[in-house]
Amino acid sequence: MTPADKIREITRRLPGGVRLVAVSKFHPVQAIESAYSAGQRIFGESRAQELAVKVPALPQDIEWHFIGHLQTNKVKAVVPLVHTIQSIDSLRLLRAVDAEAKRIDRPVEVYLQVHVAAEETKFGFTPLELLEVADEAAAMTGARVTGVMGMASNTDDTVRIAADFAAIRACFDSLAHGAFRSRPDFRNISMGMSGDWRLAVEQGSNMVRIGSDIFGERQ
Ligand SMILES: *Cc1c(COP(=O)(O)O)cnc(C)c1O
């Protein structure tokens, strides 16, 4: 099946109100064009270099989401190219994105990455750290915080995966009822990938990030 076929199939299965980010990292421009031809408009990339090559080669109405770990020294390169940075994993990075977006007068949406998974290696704020940065984050105008992003533990244990997604959802809820209570644009709960998006949607995800199920294995 082509990426276009997969987009049509996944879109049919997704409940209404759940948006799809097609994660195109490591896949060529032609694969993205196939998905685009099926109506897909939101694409996720995880490396600044790759993004800089793909954005000018593809249609302008694509909404690019950055989903990988972003180093502060790449902020200047990424902010002008993207609609959303989903992987804000430190206050230092958040401040750098906010400052750059103001400097070039181009507000960018960002999501706070929540760390709940078992792996030490995953990036993000712990639930407690999120609450500590919430007021400062909610006041920013260059980086407009409109949601959270998270990943479940890398395990076959569906009970654990569901619990991780429930914990991310709980973080969203406490922010939505707390520092972001007067911000109706704070509404994105980005969780779920190829292997676990159904569980994520059951736990309240309204944005899934799917790569290999659409494009095949990454080279
Ligand atoms: C690569 C990646 C995905 C997509 O993973 P698949 O298993 O290929 O669907 C989703 N989210 C993030 C943050 C990623 O880095």
The ligand as a MOL file (V3000), in Angstrom:
LIG
                    3D

  0  0  0     0  0            999 V3000
M  V30 BEGIN CTAB
M  V30 COUNTS 15 15 0 0 0
M  V30 BEGIN ATOM
M  V30 1 C 9.2170 8.6860 15.4700 0
M  V30 2 C 8.2040 9.2460 16.3840 0
M  V30 3 C 6.8420 8.9160 16.2510 0
M  V30 4 C 6.3150 7.9170 15.2200 0
M  V30 5 O 6.6490 6.6170 15.6140 0
M  V30 6 P 6.0670 5.3400 14.7950 0
M  V30 7 O 6.2560 4.2360 15.7570 0
M  V30 8 O 6.9120 5.2190 13.5710 0
M  V30 9 O 4.6480 5.5960 14.4940 0
M  V30 10 C 5.9410 9.5410 17.0910 0
M  V30 11 N 6.3400 10.4240 18.0330 0
M  V30 12 C 7.6280 10.7500 18.1910 0
M  V30 13 C 7.9980 11.7430 19.2430 0
M  V30 14 C 8.6020 10.1790 17.3920 0
M  V30 15 O 9.8950 10.5000 17.5770 0
M  V30 END ATOM
M  V30 BEGIN BOND
M  V30 1 1 1 2
M  V30 2 1 2 3
M  V30 3 2 2 14
M  V30 4 1 3 4
M  V30 5 2 3 10
M  V30 6 1 4 5
M  V30 7 1 5 6
M  V30 8 2 6 7
M  V30 9 1 6 8
M  V30 10 1 6 9
M  V30 11 1 10 11
M  V30 12 2 11 12
M  V30 13 1 12 13
M  V30 14 1 12 14
M  V30 15 1 14 15
M  V30 END BOND
M  V30 END CTAB
M  END
